[in-house]
Amino acid sequence: MITAIVFVKADVARIPEVAESIAEIDGVSEVYSVTGTIDLIALVRVRHHDDVAHVVADRLNKVPGVSETETHIAFRAYSRHDLEAAFSLGLD
């Protein structure tokens, strides 16, 4: 699985609508509103590199209100939280 982290600058007056539209795109697993120089962070999880291009370039960048994106491809995940959830038997 390929994970891409997409920094999104959006029209400030439309951030909630932009975030909801991005969240509806197949391949986008999460969208966060954040502080700082960017407005939103979208996590894209897909099977192939070509799928990242489809999600970001063909869909996300065309959402009305998106003014700029910056995409980062993750190499490795170091979070134990995700690994523990994946291998959990549901017993506490």
N, C-alpha and C positions, 0 to 999 in steps of 0.2 A: 504494500500500500504506500502510495506517495502522499506526503502531507506538504501542502503549501500554505504559508502564512501570508495573507494579503493585507497590506496597509492601505486604507481607503480614505481619501479626502472627499468630502461631500458638501453639498450646499447645506449650510448650517441650519437653515429654516426647515430642511426636509430630512434631517438625520433619521428620525424614527421610521419614516416611510421608506427611505433608502435601505436601512438595515433590514426591514421586513421583506422587501423585495429581494435583497441578496440572500436572505435566509431561505427563501423558497426555491432557489436554484439547485438543481440536482448536482451533488458533489460538494456543496457547501454544508459542513457539519455544524458550524457555530459562527455566530456573529456577535462581537462585543463592541459596545460604545466605550470609548476610552478618552482619557485626558491627554494633553500634549499637542504635538504638531499634526497629528492625524486624528480623524474622527471615529473610524471604525477599524476593527481587525476581524477579518474573515478567515476561518480555517477551512481549507479545501482538502478533502481526502478522496483520492481517486486511484485507479489501478495503473494507469499509464501516463507517461509524460505528455503525450498528445492530449489527454483528457484535461490536464491543467490548462493548456492553451485554450481548449474549447470552453471551459468554465470561466476562466478569467478574461481572455481576449474577446471571445464571442458572446458571452452572456453578462458577466459582472460589469465589465467596462461600459456596457451599453445601458445599464440601469439609469433612468433619468435621475439626475441629482449627483451622480458620481462625477467628480471633476478630475481625479488623478488616482492611480494605484501604483503600488510598489510590491512586487511579489518576491518572496523568499522561499526556496525549496529546503525542507528539512532533510538532513542526512541521517541523523540518529535521534532516537528518543531516549532520554535518560530518566524520565519520570517513572518511579516504581508504582505510582498510583494506577497508571494505565495497565501495567503488567499484572498487578494484583487483581484488578477488575477482570481482566481477560481470563485469568486462571482460577477465579473464585468458584467455589462449589456452592456458594450461597449459605454456608454454615457460619454462624457467629457464636 
